[in-house]
Amino acid sequence: MKNLVIYDSCFGNTEKIAEAIAKSISAKAIKINDIKDANLNEVELIILGCPTHGGRPTEAIQKFINDITLKNIKFAVFDTRMSKDDINIALKLLIKLIGYASPKMAKTLKSKGYELITSPEGFLVKGKEGPLSDGEIERAKNWIKI
């Protein structure tokens, strides 16, 4: 199976998670802006990841999901998000209302008929810009088992 991790990252946290996942499954990690250089017709599994912005995926990842028309491909999705321990009550209420990026990515992919090999996952960041919370790199390495 040929696997590819496609990610978007603003402060480097999602990139670190994507690289850890890619290494753990012998895949290549590629930033969404560089996707034009990849041959997606040979890929069987795409793992998509991005930071959560306003409860949604980044524009680049959402455009990729909206535009994808590949056949016989499976997906897994993840996001990076602030730890609930690092946010105030108002932001906690807002997050409860708007949610996170990975469930929205999963929902769109499923609506297009794609299979997800596992539930959407969120990896925690301390504050808005990071760093990653303790243990998240290790958790990312163990998230996908193929």
PENOR-V488059 format. One line per field, one symbol per residue. phi: phi as a letter, one per 30 degrees, with the letter a starting at -180 (. if undefined). psi: psi as a letter, one per 40 degrees, with the letter a starting at -180 (. if undefined). A space follows every 10 residues. Layout:
phi=???
psi=???
This chain:
phi=.ccbccbbbc cjdddddedd deddchcccb dedcdedccd dcdcbcccba ddbhibdded dddeddddbd chbcbbbbbc addddcbddd dddddddcib dddddddddd dcjdccdade bbccbdidcj dddeiddddd dcdcbb
psi=hhihhhiihd eedddddddd ddddefihhh ideeddeige eehdhhhhii ihhfeiiidd ddddddehei ifiiiiiiii iihdeeiidd ddddddddai dddddddddd deeihheiii ihhiihadea aiiheddddd dedhh.
